[in-house]
């Protein structure tokens, strides 16, 4: 069976590990999660553990450029897609 001809340009593959670690805010800022959240947290203070939930804005221009190259469709799919349409 013959294949269908592709229309337009080719699709880029998203680096999944990058897509899971980074998000784009509504204003377009790139934010990242903190590491060290999975295990060995028994001796950590409650305040420190609470700070792990925050998302930190990425500052380095070279890192932002690299993340955008690895996850080209990050701006197309927001962190919370239902927030814009008013659904919860």
C-alpha positions as CSV (number, residue, x, y, z in Angstrom):
1,X,0.0,0.0,0.0
2,X,1.5,3.3,-1.0
3,X,2.2,5.9,1.7
4,X,0.5,9.2,1.9
5,X,2.6,12.2,0.9
6,X,3.5,14.6,3.7
7,X,2.2,18.1,3.4
8,X,4.4,20.9,4.8
9,X,7.4,20.6,7.0
10,X,8.5,17.6,9.1
11,X,7.6,17.2,12.8
12,X,10.1,17.7,15.5
13,X,10.4,15.2,18.4
14,X,10.1,16.5,21.9
15,X,12.7,15.5,24.5
16,X,10.4,14.1,27.1
17,X,12.6,14.5,30.1
18,X,12.9,18.3,29.3
19,X,9.1,18.6,28.8
20,X,8.5,17.0,32.3
21,X,10.9,19.3,34.1
22,X,10.1,22.7,32.5
23,X,6.8,24.7,32.1
24,X,5.9,28.0,30.5
25,X,3.9,30.5,32.4
26,X,1.1,32.6,30.9
27,X,3.5,35.5,30.4
28,X,5.9,33.3,28.6
29,X,8.6,32.8,31.3
30,X,10.3,29.5,31.5
31,X,10.1,27.9,35.0
32,X,11.7,24.7,36.4
33,X,11.0,22.3,39.2
34,X,13.5,21.7,42.0
35,X,15.5,18.5,42.3
36,X,15.8,16.3,45.4
37,X,12.0,15.7,45.9
38,X,11.9,12.0,45.6
39,X,13.6,10.3,48.5
40,X,15.9,10.8,51.6
41,X,13.7,13.6,52.9
42,X,13.1,12.3,56.5
43,X,15.7,14.5,58.1
44,X,14.8,17.6,56.0
45,X,12.9,20.3,57.8
46,X,9.2,20.9,57.0
47,X,10.1,24.4,55.7
48,X,12.7,23.1,53.3
49,X,10.3,20.4,52.1
50,X,7.6,23.1,51.5
51,X,10.1,25.1,49.4
52,X,10.5,22.1,47.1
53,X,7.0,22.6,45.6
54,X,7.9,26.1,44.2
55,X,8.7,26.5,40.5
56,X,11.8,28.7,39.9
57,X,12.2,31.0,36.9
58,X,15.1,30.0,34.6
59,X,17.7,32.8,34.4
60,X,20.4,31.7,32.0
61,X,19.8,32.7,28.3
62,X,21.8,29.7,27.1
63,X,19.7,27.3,29.1
64,X,16.5,28.8,27.9
65,X,17.7,28.5,24.3
66,X,18.6,24.8,24.9
67,X,15.2,24.0,26.5
68,X,13.3,25.6,23.6
69,X,15.3,23.5,21.2
70,X,14.7,20.3,23.1
71,X,11.0,21.0,23.6
72,X,9.9,23.0,20.6
73,X,6.1,22.7,21.3
74,X,6.4,23.7,25.0
75,X,4.6,27.0,24.3
76,X,1.8,25.3,22.5
77,X,0.8,23.1,25.4
78,X,0.5,25.0,28.7
79,X,1.0,23.5,32.1
80,X,-2.8,23.7,32.9
81,X,-4.8,23.6,29.6
82,X,-8.2,24.0,31.4
83,X,-7.3,27.2,33.1
84,X,-7.8,29.4,30.0
85,X,-11.2,28.0,29.1
86,X,-12.6,28.6,32.6
87,X,-13.0,24.9,33.4
88,X,-11.7,23.3,36.6
